[in-house]
Amino acid sequence: MPMEQETISMLISGFLIIMGIAIGITIFLWVKNKRRSGAYAWLFLHFLLSSVAVYFSLQAISFDYLHPMASEEISLRLG
């Protein structure tokens, strides 16, 4: 999918900043509240899996759209 040249880098840097802040706060609260740590572990796992999903979707949208089977390849990568 064609995008502006700086859009991908801005998208990645914005995502990394927000996820870094969210993961940092989660780890800080997890260390601070040792008694109830199950919820923080689930939240940390959620952030981790969301980051993996964003990685795969960025791989899909940065695929060469001039490839003969581009539509199928992008659908496979998003799936």
C-alpha positions as MATLAB code, in Angstrom:
seq = 'MPMEQETISMLISGFLIIMGIAIGITIFLWVKNKRRSGAYAWLFLHFLLSSVAVYFSLQAISFDYLHPMASEEISLRLG';
ca = [
       0.000    0.000    0.000;
       1.653    3.253   -1.040;
       2.214    5.773    1.748;
       4.169    8.980    2.174;
       7.861    8.428    2.805;
       7.975    9.781    6.375;
       4.669    8.239    7.471;
       6.020    4.797    8.355;
       8.854    6.179   10.489;
       6.472    8.555   12.276;
       4.037    5.695   12.876;
       6.767    3.450   14.281;
       8.297    6.140   16.489;
       4.909    7.240   17.833;
       3.937    3.663   18.607;
       7.260    2.972   20.324;
       6.993    6.103   22.471;
       3.438    5.338   23.618;
       4.126    1.629   24.205;
       7.344    2.475   26.048;
       5.467    4.791   28.388;
       2.676    2.248   28.928;
       5.082   -0.639   29.573;
       7.216    1.537   31.855;
       4.205    2.548   33.954;
       3.013   -1.058   34.089;
       6.400   -2.321   35.274;
       6.630    0.507   37.834;
       3.201   -0.324   39.249;
       3.980   -4.054   39.134;
       7.121   -3.560   41.233;
       5.342   -1.153   43.587;
       2.360   -3.470   44.259;
       3.834   -6.934   44.754;
       0.737   -8.434   46.369;
      -1.597   -8.250   43.366;
       0.727   -8.933   40.482;
      -1.506  -11.136   38.295;
      -3.296   -8.234   36.637;
      -0.018   -6.510   35.789;
       1.305   -9.692   34.212;
      -1.792   -9.941   32.014;
      -1.516   -6.275   31.068;
       2.182   -6.681   30.221;
       1.350   -9.737   28.102;
      -1.378   -7.732   26.347;
       1.122   -4.968   25.502;
       3.617   -7.526   24.251;
       1.105   -9.281   21.983;
      -0.197   -5.936   20.701;
       3.352   -4.978   19.764;
       3.752   -8.235   17.835;
       0.462   -7.556   16.012;
       1.584   -4.046   15.070;
       4.887   -5.460   13.798;
       3.083   -7.886   11.475;
       0.656   -5.236   10.249;
       3.556   -2.869    9.482;
       5.195   -5.682    7.532;
       1.964   -6.110    5.561;
       1.455   -2.444    4.693;
       5.086   -1.975    3.668;
       4.932   -4.864    1.165;
       5.682   -4.040   -2.479;
       2.259   -3.384   -4.022;
       3.579   -3.853   -7.567;
       4.212   -7.549   -6.926;
       1.886   -9.739   -9.086;
       0.397  -11.488   -6.037;
       0.501   -8.444   -3.736;
      -3.136   -8.614   -2.637;
      -2.893  -12.260   -1.615;
       0.454  -11.743    0.115;
      -0.819   -8.756    2.105;
      -3.939  -10.698    3.120;
      -1.775  -13.618    4.222;
       0.486  -11.350    6.263;
      -2.459   -9.634    7.942;
      -4.119  -12.979    8.668;
];
